[in-house]
Amino acid sequence: MTRKIAMTIIRTVLAMLNCGFSYSKIRHYTGASNGFINKLASAARSDLEAFLKLSDGEIYERVYPKTPNSHCEPNWEVVNDLLQKKHMTLQLVYDEYCRMNAGQKTYSYSSFCRRYADKKPNWEPQDLFTNLHYVTGDVMEIDFAGDCQANDKLTYLNERQIDLPVDVRFFGSQRRVQRADGRELS
């Protein structure tokens, strides 16, 4: 990233260029590098007098022109809608974004995620921790991924395989699993 120089130094360099000072004398007096002095001389081109009459904002625009964002910008509303679908992840949406914009400059995955977090509607911070209190061997917690059917069986492998019929229930954000005989597993 380019370090922006104060306007007083820019105007001093331009005035010294207009008076015909050498780059070494301008560098010694202002502390500006030869590259920056050359950049100002190029921006001013041949008419330094007219360039000095410009406002500070106009000089800044010519010395530090804004570069357009060359990355292909995704439609964030569509991204958010896709993420509401079952089994859809941000990685899958990103892969689709890259596939749809092949040959164009796309964001990296981390930039894509960061921009999505900035653009996501109704963003609420997620809880990053929870306190679990349990007695060893008393409760078994199981993280189910995907779809659970009512007739699914929980398989326990030890010396022999035991299939336990389970009843999966959802209570808000908690999931309770019960054996078929009504005893709660977790």
N, CA, C and O of each residue as an XYZ file, in Angstrom:
744
protein
N       0.845     -1.180      0.000
C       0.000      0.000      0.000
C       0.890      1.242      0.000
O       1.917      1.289      0.677
N       0.486      2.215     -0.750
C       1.272      3.439     -0.873
C       1.042      4.339      0.329
O      -0.094      4.594      0.729
N       2.148      4.817      0.899
C       2.052      5.771      2.014
C       1.753      7.131      1.415
O       2.473      7.602      0.534
N       0.695      7.761      1.891
C       0.299      9.056      1.334
C       1.088     10.184      2.004
O       1.240     10.226      3.224
N       1.575     11.079      1.178
C       2.401     12.199      1.620
C       1.489     13.392      1.915
O       0.466     13.579      1.257
N       1.872     14.195      2.913
C       1.089     15.371      3.292
C       1.031     16.371      2.134
O       1.962     16.488      1.338
N      -0.085     17.081      2.070
C      -0.315     18.022      0.973
C       0.711     19.161      0.976
O       1.064     19.671     -0.087
N       1.191     19.563      2.147
C       2.195     20.649      2.190
C       3.473     20.216      1.481
O       4.091     21.012      0.775
N       3.870     18.967      1.664
C       5.074     18.462      0.996
C       4.823     18.359     -0.510
O       5.698     18.687     -1.311
N       3.631     17.905     -0.892
C       3.307     17.794     -2.319
C       3.377     19.163     -2.981
O       3.969     19.312     -4.050
N       2.775     20.154     -2.351
C       2.794     21.512     -2.929
C       4.217     22.077     -2.967
O       4.584     22.759     -3.924
N       5.026     21.798     -1.929
C       6.415     22.274     -1.904
C       7.208     21.635     -3.038
O       7.966     22.319     -3.726
N       7.038     20.325     -3.238
C       7.745     19.628     -4.327
C       7.327     20.206     -5.673
O       8.168     20.456     -6.536
N       6.023     20.417     -5.849
C       5.547     20.976     -7.123
C       6.102     22.382     -7.376
O       6.491     22.717     -8.495
N       6.131     23.193     -6.321
C       6.671     24.546     -6.471
C       8.155     24.501     -6.813
O       8.617     25.268     -7.658
N       8.901     23.615     -6.172
C      10.344     23.509     -6.461
C      10.584     22.976     -7.871
O      11.516     23.402     -8.553
N       9.718     22.022     -8.312
C       9.833     21.542     -9.703
C       9.559     22.686    -10.681
O      10.229     22.821    -11.705
N       8.565     23.501    -10.346
C       8.208     24.634    -11.196
C       9.355     25.641    -11.287
O       9.544     26.272    -12.327
N      10.127     25.794    -10.194
C      11.261     26.733    -10.185
C      12.515     26.141    -10.823
O      13.507     26.846    -11.006
N      12.479     24.840    -11.167
C      13.615     24.233    -11.855
C      14.653     23.607    -10.944
O      15.770     23.354    -11.396
N      14.337     23.343     -9.677
C      15.293     22.686     -8.784
C      15.524     21.244     -9.238
O      14.653     20.618     -9.842
N      16.709     20.738     -8.934
C      17.016     19.344     -9.276
C      16.341     18.404     -8.270
O      15.938     18.805     -7.178
N      16.237     17.144     -8.687
C      15.603     16.139     -7.814
C      16.371     15.986     -6.501
O      15.774     15.807     -5.440
N      17.693     16.058     -6.584
C      18.495     15.880     -5.363
C      18.269     17.031     -4.380
O      18.206     16.797     -3.173
N      18.145     18.260     -4.868
C      17.882     19.391     -3.965
C      16.473     19.303     -3.382
O      16.268     19.598     -2.204
N      15.506     18.899     -4.201
C      14.127     18.742     -3.703
C      14.089     17.631     -2.651
O      13.456     17.779     -1.605
N      14.772     16.520     -2.938
C      14.815     15.397     -1.989
C      15.472     15.829     -0.683
O      14.997     15.470      0.394
N      16.542     16.583     -0.764
C      17.252     17.036      0.434
C      16.382     17.987      1.262
O      16.380     17.908      2.491
N      15.651     18.875      0.608
C      14.843     19.883      1.308
C      13.553     19.292      1.880
O      13.171     19.619      3.004
N      12.865     18.408      1.103
C      11.544     17.901      1.530
C      11.593     16.498      2.127
O      10.693     16.117      2.875
N      12.617     15.734      1.811
C      12.676     14.353      2.288
C      11.908     13.391      1.395
O      11.796     12.209      1.720
N      11.376     13.875      0.272
C      10.633     13.022     -0.655
C      11.609     12.204     -1.488
O      12.711     12.661     -1.793
N      11.204     11.003     -1.852
C      12.080     10.137     -2.651
C      12.068     10.579     -4.116
O      11.180     11.309     -4.556
N      13.081     10.115     -4.859
C      13.136     10.413     -6.298
C      11.910      9.848     -7.003
O      11.378     10.478     -7.918
N      11.456      8.670     -6.591
C      10.283      8.055     -7.205
C       9.038      8.900     -7.017
O       8.238      9.054     -7.940
N       8.873      9.456     -5.800
C       7.698     10.285     -5.540
C       7.778     11.601     -6.320
O       6.775     12.076     -6.853
N       8.991     12.189     -6.381
C       9.166     13.436     -7.145
C       8.850     13.186     -8.617
O       8.201     14.006     -9.267
N       9.308     12.057     -9.136
C       9.032     11.696    -10.528
C       7.535     11.458    -10.738
O       6.985     11.822    -11.778
N       6.880     10.847     -9.749
C       5.434     10.613     -9.821
C       4.671     11.945     -9.910
O       3.732     12.080    -10.695
N       5.089     12.924     -9.093
C       4.448     14.241     -9.143
C       4.706     14.933    -10.476
O       3.811     15.557    -11.046
N       5.936     14.815    -10.967
C       6.273     15.442    -12.250
C       5.443     14.815    -13.373
O       4.998     15.516    -14.282
N       5.235     13.500    -13.309
C       4.423     12.818    -14.321
C       2.966     13.217    -14.210
O       2.298     13.419    -15.224
N       2.459     13.335    -12.970
C       1.057     13.713    -12.767
C       0.802     15.138    -13.247
O      -0.253     15.431    -13.809
N       1.780     16.029    -13.020
C       1.624     17.430    -13.421
C       1.858     17.605    -14.917
O       1.408     18.584    -15.511
N       2.552     16.667    -15.513
C       2.933     16.702    -16.926
C       3.698     17.988    -17.235
O       4.634     18.327    -16.511
N       3.336     18.686    -18.253
C       4.140     19.840    -18.666
C       3.670     21.159    -18.049
O       4.430     22.128    -18.034
N       2.443     21.218    -17.543
C       1.893     22.487    -17.062
C       1.854     22.511    -15.530
O       0.804     22.277    -14.931
N       2.989     22.792    -14.903
C       3.062     22.828    -13.441
C       2.275     23.997    -12.857
O       1.699     23.886    -11.774
N       2.252     25.109    -13.571
C       1.516     26.301    -13.090
C       0.035     25.977    -12.898
O      -0.549     26.297    -11.863
N      -0.561     25.343    -13.898
C      -1.991     25.005    -13.819
C      -2.225     23.938    -12.753
O      -3.247     23.947    -12.067
N      -1.275     23.027    -12.623
C      -1.410     21.960    -11.622
C      -1.379     22.535    -10.215
O      -2.103     22.063     -9.338
N      -0.551     23.546     -9.988
C      -0.464     24.179     -8.667
C      -1.744     24.936     -8.307
O      -2.023     25.145     -7.126
N      -2.522     25.347     -9.306
C      -3.759     26.091     -9.056
C      -4.939     25.173     -8.697
O      -5.993     25.649     -8.275
N      -4.756     23.868     -8.867
C      -5.832     22.924     -8.535
C      -6.044     22.863     -7.026
O      -5.151     23.201     -6.249
N      -7.229     22.431     -6.623
C      -7.503     22.277     -5.185
C      -6.753     21.054     -4.650
O      -6.277     20.217     -5.416
N      -6.660     20.972     -3.330
C      -5.969     19.833     -2.706
C      -6.607     18.500     -3.110
O      -5.909     17.528     -3.397
N      -7.932     18.471     -3.128
C      -8.641     17.243     -3.498
C      -8.338     16.801     -4.921
O      -8.151     15.612     -5.177
N      -8.287     17.763     -5.858
C      -7.995     17.436     -7.255
C      -6.556     16.946     -7.427
O      -6.290     16.034     -8.211
N      -5.640     17.558     -6.691
C      -4.245     17.088     -6.752
C      -4.151     15.667     -6.206
O      -3.483     14.820     -6.799
N      -4.818     15.395     -5.076
C      -4.798     14.048     -4.492
C      -5.361     13.028     -5.472
O      -4.831     11.923     -5.581
N      -6.429     13.380     -6.190
C      -7.021     12.448     -7.151
C      -6.063     12.140     -8.296
O      -6.052     11.021     -8.810
N      -5.275     13.102     -8.692
C      -4.321     12.871     -9.782
C      -3.078     12.136     -9.311
O      -2.531     11.302    -10.034
N      -2.631     12.447     -8.091
C      -1.428     11.787     -7.566
C      -1.745     10.369     -7.097
O      -0.964      9.448     -7.339
N      -2.881     10.185     -6.429
C      -3.306      8.882     -5.907
C      -4.641      8.489     -6.552
O      -5.673      8.539     -5.883
N      -4.648      8.104     -7.822
C      -5.920      7.754     -8.464
C      -6.495      6.491     -7.827
O      -5.759      5.579     -7.449
N      -7.817      6.455     -7.716
C      -8.489      5.285     -7.153
C      -8.498      4.190     -8.209
O      -8.900      4.407     -9.352
N      -8.051      3.025     -7.807
C      -8.076      1.897     -8.726
C      -9.398      1.162     -8.537
O      -9.796      0.890     -7.405
N     -10.075      0.841     -9.621
C     -11.343      0.127     -9.481
C     -11.102     -1.291     -8.973
O     -10.052     -1.882     -9.224
N     -12.082     -1.825     -8.260
C     -11.982     -3.186     -7.750
C     -12.099     -4.132     -8.932
O     -13.145     -4.206     -9.577
N     -11.040     -4.841     -9.209
C     -11.027     -5.703    -10.381
C     -11.567     -7.097    -10.078
O     -11.663     -7.924    -10.985
N     -11.918     -7.376     -8.835
C     -12.471     -8.677     -8.487
C     -13.938     -8.759     -8.916
O     -14.668     -7.767     -8.888
N     -14.338     -9.932     -9.303
C     -15.734    -10.177     -9.663
C     -16.549    -10.246     -8.363
O     -16.320    -11.119     -7.526
N     -17.482     -9.334     -8.208
C     -18.265     -9.231     -6.967
C     -19.463    -10.179     -7.017
O     -20.265    -10.097     -7.947
N     -19.604    -11.084     -6.030
C     -20.770    -11.969     -6.019
C     -22.032    -11.227     -5.586
O     -21.957    -10.166     -4.967
N     -23.176    -11.789     -5.913
C     -24.451    -11.261     -5.466
C     -24.678    -11.797     -4.053
O     -25.012    -12.969     -3.883
N     -24.499    -10.953     -3.045
C     -24.514    -11.421     -1.652
C     -25.893    -11.877     -1.205
O     -25.999    -12.715     -0.308
N     -26.952    -11.348     -1.807
C     -28.301    -11.805     -1.455
C     -28.503    -13.242     -1.913
O     -29.103    -14.046     -1.200
N     -28.003    -13.567     -3.103
C     -28.098    -14.937     -3.607
C     -27.247    -15.870     -2.746
O     -27.664    -16.986     -2.439
N     -26.055    -15.414     -2.356
C     -25.191    -16.217     -1.484
C     -25.911    -16.517     -0.175
O     -25.903    -17.657      0.289
N     -26.530    -15.507      0.419
C     -27.241    -15.699      1.682
C     -28.423    -16.653      1.499
O     -28.674    -17.494      2.362
N     -29.155    -16.532      0.383
C     -30.275    -17.436      0.115
C     -29.799    -18.877     -0.053
O     -30.439    -19.808      0.436
N     -28.677    -19.055     -0.745
C     -28.138    -20.408     -0.921
C     -27.744    -21.033      0.404
O     -27.944    -22.229      0.619
N     -27.182    -20.219      1.296
C     -26.732    -20.752      2.585
C     -27.886    -21.141      3.502
O     -27.677    -21.842      4.492
N     -29.103    -20.694      3.186
C     -30.259    -21.077      3.989
C     -30.737    -22.485      3.646
O     -31.525    -23.072      4.387
N     -30.261    -23.031      2.520
C     -30.662    -24.368      2.099
C     -29.954    -25.427      2.925
O     -28.857    -25.208      3.438
N     -30.594    -26.567      3.042
C     -30.057    -27.673      3.815
C     -28.795    -28.226      3.154
O     -28.733    -28.344      1.931
N     -27.813    -28.557      3.947
C     -26.537    -29.151      3.527
C     -25.677    -28.207      2.681
O     -24.781    -28.676      1.979
N     -25.917    -26.904      2.724
C     -25.132    -25.939      1.953
C     -24.139    -25.261      2.889
O     -24.506    -24.812      3.975
N     -22.900    -25.189      2.469
C     -21.861    -24.549      3.276
C     -21.272    -23.383      2.507
O     -21.462    -23.262      1.297
N     -20.565    -22.536      3.210
C     -19.915    -21.391      2.574
C     -18.842    -21.860      1.599
O     -18.603    -21.210      0.582
N     -18.192    -22.985      1.900
C     -17.177    -23.533      0.995
C     -17.810    -23.962     -0.332
O     -17.240    -23.722     -1.396
N     -18.976    -24.589     -0.272
C     -19.656    -25.005     -1.502
C     -20.095    -23.790     -2.327
O     -19.978    -23.792     -3.552
N     -20.599    -22.758     -1.651
C     -21.001    -21.538     -2.350
C     -19.786    -20.873     -2.980
O     -19.862    -20.382     -4.106
N     -18.661    -20.853     -2.260
C     -17.434    -20.269     -2.797
C     -16.947    -21.037     -4.026
O     -16.539    -20.432     -5.018
N     -16.990    -22.358     -3.962
C     -16.579    -23.172     -5.106
C     -17.444    -22.872     -6.330
O     -16.939    -22.792     -7.450
N     -18.746    -22.707     -6.109
C     -19.659    -22.368     -7.199
C     -19.347    -20.975     -7.754
O     -19.381    -20.765     -8.967
N     -19.046    -20.033     -6.870
C     -18.669    -18.666     -7.277
C     -17.425    -18.708     -8.162
O     -17.373    -18.026     -9.185
N     -16.431    -19.495     -7.782
C     -15.206    -19.603     -8.587
C     -15.492    -20.274     -9.922
O     -14.948    -19.867    -10.949
N     -16.349    -21.307     -9.918
C     -16.681    -22.008    -11.155
C     -17.447    -21.091    -12.115
O     -17.196    -21.104    -13.320
N     -18.372    -20.304    -11.583
C     -19.182    -19.419    -12.433
C     -18.357    -18.256    -12.996
O     -18.700    -17.702    -14.040
N     -17.269    -17.885    -12.306
C     -16.448    -16.752    -12.733
C     -15.059    -17.204    -13.167
O     -14.074    -16.496    -12.959
N     -14.988    -18.383    -13.767
C     -13.700    -18.909    -14.228
C     -13.122    -17.953    -15.271
O     -13.837    -17.462    -16.145
N     -11.842    -17.702    -15.168
C     -11.179    -16.793    -16.099
C     -11.176    -15.349    -15.645
O     -10.458    -14.525    -16.210
N     -11.978    -15.025    -14.618
C     -11.994    -13.676    -14.071
C     -11.293    -13.699    -12.716
O     -11.070    -14.766    -12.144
N     -10.955    -12.543    -12.217
C     -10.281    -12.441    -10.925
C     -11.331    -12.572     -9.818
O     -12.247    -11.756     -9.719
N     -11.186    -13.607     -8.991
C     -12.132    -13.849     -7.898
C     -11.437    -13.645     -6.560
O     -10.209    -13.616     -6.478
N     -12.243    -13.504     -5.518
C     -11.705    -13.352     -4.167
C     -11.131    -14.672     -3.678
O     -11.555    -15.742     -4.115
N     -10.167    -14.592     -2.773
C      -9.701    -15.800     -2.103
C     -10.804    -16.246     -1.145
O     -11.718    -15.479     -0.840
N     -10.715    -17.494     -0.671
C     -11.763    -18.012      0.212
C     -11.883    -17.179      1.487
O     -12.992    -16.888      1.935
N     -10.746    -16.793      2.075
C     -10.796    -16.008      3.314
C     -11.401    -14.626      3.062
O     -12.162    -14.127      3.891
N     -11.073    -14.001      1.927
C     -11.667    -12.702      1.596
C     -13.158    -12.849      1.316
O     -13.952    -11.985      1.689
N     -13.540    -13.947      0.657
C     -14.946    -14.214      0.374
C     -15.729    -14.335      1.677
O     -16.809    -13.758      1.810
N     -15.191    -15.080      2.637
C     -15.852    -15.256      3.940
C     -15.931    -13.927      4.696
O     -16.966    -13.603      5.279
N     -14.851    -13.168      4.686
C     -14.832    -11.889      5.387
C     -15.851    -10.912      4.784
O     -16.558    -10.216      5.512
N     -15.917    -10.869      3.457
C     -16.877     -9.984      2.790
C     -18.305    -10.451      3.044
O     -19.204     -9.627      3.203
N     -18.525    -11.771      3.084
C     -19.872    -12.276      3.367
C     -20.286    -11.879      4.783
O     -21.427    -11.475      5.006
N     -19.365    -11.992      5.735
C     -19.675    -11.613      7.121
C     -20.021    -10.130      7.202
O     -20.882     -9.742      7.991
N     -19.362     -9.295      6.398
C     -19.668     -7.861      6.388
C     -21.015     -7.567      5.742
O     -21.709     -6.636      6.151
N     -21.389     -8.354      4.736
C     -22.608     -8.086      3.971
C     -23.836     -8.836      4.495
O     -24.964     -8.501      4.132
N     -23.629     -9.842      5.341
C     -24.734    -10.697      5.775
C     -25.786     -9.888      6.529
O     -25.453     -9.153      7.459
N     -27.064    -10.020      6.129
C     -28.117     -9.288      6.839
C     -28.395     -9.894      8.209
O     -28.249    -11.100      8.411
N     -28.788     -9.057      9.128
C     -29.164     -9.491     10.483
C     -28.077    -10.326     11.150
O     -28.363    -11.335     11.795
N     -26.856     -9.904     10.990
C     -25.743    -10.651     11.578
C     -25.786    -10.532     13.088
O     -25.841     -9.432     13.637
N     -25.760    -11.665     13.746
C     -25.692    -11.687     15.195
C     -24.492    -12.532     15.582
O     -24.304    -13.615     15.027
N     -23.684    -12.071     16.511
C     -22.527    -12.868     16.910
C     -22.970    -14.197     17.501
O     -23.955    -14.266     18.237
N     -22.245    -15.233     17.176
C     -22.562    -16.572     17.667
C     -21.873    -16.803     19.009
O     -20.809    -16.248     19.280
N     -22.501    -17.635     19.848
C     -21.856    -18.023     21.103
C     -20.663    -18.896     20.759
O     -20.783    -19.859     20.002
N     -19.526    -18.557     21.316
C     -18.309    -19.288     21.000
C     -17.952    -20.327     22.046
O     -16.970    -21.053     21.891
N     -18.740    -20.406     23.110
C     -18.422    -21.372     24.147
C     -19.708    -21.802     24.834
O     -20.748    -21.156     24.712
N     -19.613    -22.883     25.542
C     -20.719    -23.361     26.362
C     -20.134    -24.111     27.544
O     -19.032    -24.652     27.455
N     -20.853    -24.148     28.635
C     -20.410    -24.876     29.820
C     -21.186    -26.180     29.916
O     -22.415    -26.176     29.996
N     -20.476    -27.275     29.909
C     -21.104    -28.585     30.023
C     -20.746    -29.182     31.377
O     -19.571    -29.329     31.715
N     -21.770    -29.521     32.144
C     -21.553    -30.178     33.436
C     -22.109    -31.583     33.333
O     -23.284    -31.768     33.013
N     -21.275    -32.574     33.601
C     -21.737    -33.947     33.476
C     -20.960    -34.843     34.430
O     -19.859    -34.524     34.879
N     -21.586    -35.976     34.717
C     -20.952    -37.021     35.508
C     -20.477    -38.071     34.510
O     -21.245    -38.490     33.643
N     -19.240    -38.495     34.619
C     -18.672    -39.440     33.672
C     -19.512    -40.703     33.583
O     -19.840    -41.314     34.600
N     -19.859    -41.089     32.366
C     -20.623    -42.311     32.133
C     -22.119    -42.154     32.319
O     -22.865    -43.096     32.053
N     -22.583    -41.002     32.764
C     -24.006    -40.808     33.029
C     -24.781    -40.468     31.756
O     -25.892    -40.959     31.557
N     -24.203    -39.636     30.901
C     -24.885    -39.160     29.704
C     -23.977    -39.382     28.511
O     -22.760    -39.215     28.598
N     -24.583    -39.760     27.395
C     -23.833    -39.908     26.155
C     -24.331    -38.837     25.198
O     -25.518    -38.791     24.876
N     -23.425    -37.973     24.740
C     -23.790    -36.926     23.796
C     -23.349    -37.356     22.413
O     -22.210    -37.776     22.207
N     -24.269    -37.246     21.472
C     -23.996    -37.677     20.103
C     -24.305    -36.517     19.183
O     -25.355    -35.883     19.289
N     -23.386    -36.247     18.286
C     -23.598    -35.200     17.292
C     -24.027    -35.872     15.997
O     -23.224    -36.541     15.346
N     -25.287    -35.696     15.621
C     -25.800    -36.273     14.395
C     -25.584    -35.284     13.259
O     -25.818    -34.086     13.422
N     -25.146    -35.774     12.129
C     -25.002    -34.941     10.945
C     -25.932    -35.480      9.872
O     -26.020    -36.693      9.679
N     -26.608    -34.618      9.191
C     -27.492    -35.048      8.122
C     -28.894    -35.297      8.604
O     -29.319    -34.760      9.627
N     -29.617    -36.122      7.855
C     -31.011    -36.398      8.170
C     -31.117    -37.562      9.147
O     -30.364    -38.530      9.037
N     -32.031    -37.481     10.088
C     -32.331    -38.561     11.015
C     -33.761    -39.004     10.774
O     -34.673    -38.177     10.751
N     -33.960    -40.268     10.599
C     -35.292    -40.816     10.396
C     -35.769    -41.453     11.697
O     -34.968    -41.787     12.571
N     -37.077    -41.613     11.810
C     -37.651    -42.171     13.038
C     -37.232    -43.620     13.244
O     -37.173    -44.077     14.385
N     -36.943    -44.349     12.187
C     -36.609    -45.766     12.304
C     -35.106    -46.018     12.375
O     -34.682    -47.174     12.361
N     -34.294    -44.971     12.451
C     -32.842    -45.146     12.512
C     -32.452    -45.861     13.788
O     -33.120    -45.756     14.817
N     -31.351    -46.591     13.696
C     -30.841    -47.306     14.861
C     -29.472    -46.737     15.216
O     -28.702    -46.349     14.337
N     -29.187    -46.692     16.486
C     -27.890    -46.268     16.993
C     -27.066    -47.526     17.160
O     -27.464    -48.434     17.890
N     -25.922    -47.594     16.495
C     -25.091    -48.791     16.546
C     -23.956    -48.569     17.528
O     -23.240    -47.570     17.456
N     -23.802    -49.506     18.442
C     -22.742    -49.465     19.436
C     -21.801    -50.612     19.141
O     -22.228    -51.767     19.121
N     -20.539    -50.327     18.913
C     -19.554    -51.361     18.616
C     -18.617    -51.524     19.796
O     -17.950    -50.572     20.201
N     -18.567    -52.683     20.329
C     -17.621    -53.034     21.386
C     -17.070    -54.390     20.985
O     -16.500    -54.517     19.901
N     -17.219    -55.400     21.815
C     -16.836    -56.747     21.396
C     -17.877    -57.315     20.438
O     -17.574    -58.187     19.624
N     -19.093    -56.819     20.540
C     -20.159    -57.250     19.638
C     -20.956    -56.011     19.221
O     -20.928    -54.984     19.899
N     -21.643    -56.121     18.130
C     -22.424    -54.987     17.624
C     -23.821    -55.038     18.220
O     -24.491    -56.070     18.197
N     -24.249    -53.883     18.762
C     -25.585    -53.774     19.337
C     -26.306    -52.647     18.613
O     -25.820    -51.516     18.580
N     -27.449    -52.947     18.039
C     -28.272    -51.918     17.392
C     -29.365    -51.518     18.356
O     -30.203    -52.337     18.732
N     -29.357    -50.243     18.761
C     -30.372    -49.729     19.668
C     -31.325    -48.845     18.891
O     -30.885    -47.871     18.281
N     -32.616    -49.149     18.890
C     -33.544    -48.215     18.252
C     -33.600    -46.933     19.070
O     -33.647    -46.975     20.299
N     -33.595    -45.803     18.392
C     -33.589    -44.531     19.105
C     -34.750    -43.668     18.631
O     -35.268    -43.840     17.527
N     -35.140    -42.745     19.484
C     -36.166    -41.761     19.169
C     -35.479    -40.403     19.202
O     -35.004    -39.977     20.254
N     -35.422    -39.715     18.058
C     -34.737    -38.436     17.966
C     -35.782    -37.338     18.066
O     -36.742    -37.312     17.295
N     -35.597    -36.439     19.010
C     -36.520    -35.317     19.196
C     -35.726    -34.025     19.223
O     -34.600    -33.988     19.718
N     -36.313    -32.971     18.693
C     -35.681    -31.664     18.663
C     -36.462    -30.723     19.568
O     -37.678    -30.586     19.427
N     -35.773    -30.079     20.488
C     -36.377    -29.089     21.370
C     -35.574    -27.810     21.233
O     -34.553    -27.642     21.900
N     -36.027    -26.904     20.372
C     -35.277    -25.665     20.146
C     -33.926    -25.989     19.553
O     -33.834    -26.589     18.483
N     -32.876    -25.590     20.252
C     -31.538    -25.877     19.754
C     -30.995    -27.177     20.323
O     -29.891    -27.589     19.968
N     -31.761    -27.842     21.214
C     -31.302    -29.088     21.819
C     -31.961    -30.264     21.136
O     -33.092    -30.163     20.661
N     -31.269    -31.358     21.087
C     -31.759    -32.581     20.480
C     -31.737    -33.656     21.570
O     -30.698    -33.879     22.191
N     -32.843    -34.308     21.805
C     -32.903    -35.362     22.821
C     -33.087    -36.705     22.112
O     -33.908    -36.843     21.206
N     -32.314    -37.670     22.542
C     -32.389    -39.004     21.963
C     -32.851    -39.959     23.041
O     -32.286    -39.991     24.134
N     -33.884    -40.741     22.735
C     -34.410    -41.704     23.695
C     -34.395    -43.085     23.064
O     -34.538    -43.244     21.852
N     -34.219    -44.070     23.920
C     -34.343    -45.445     23.465
C     -35.812    -45.713     23.215
O     -36.682    -44.947     23.629
N     -36.069    -46.810     22.532
C     -37.451    -47.157     22.209
C     -38.273    -47.443     23.469
O     -39.494    -47.283     23.464
N     -37.602    -47.867     24.547
C     -38.331    -48.168     25.776
C     -38.600    -46.907     26.619
O     -39.154    -46.999     27.714
N     -38.201    -45.719     26.099
C     -38.519    -44.460     26.753
C     -37.396    -43.866     27.591
O     -37.478    -42.704     27.989
N     -36.347    -44.642     27.868
C     -35.248    -44.097     28.655
C     -34.444    -43.122     27.782
O     -34.173    -43.392     26.612
N     -34.079    -42.012     28.366
C     -33.352    -40.976     27.621
C     -31.878    -41.319     27.537
O     -31.254    -41.662     28.541
N     -31.309    -41.224     26.310
C     -29.872    -41.450     26.141
C     -29.082    -40.183     26.332
O     -27.992    -40.220     26.902
N     -29.593    -39.072     25.877
C     -28.884    -37.812     26.075
C     -29.853    -36.669     26.077
O     -29.449    -35.517     26.232
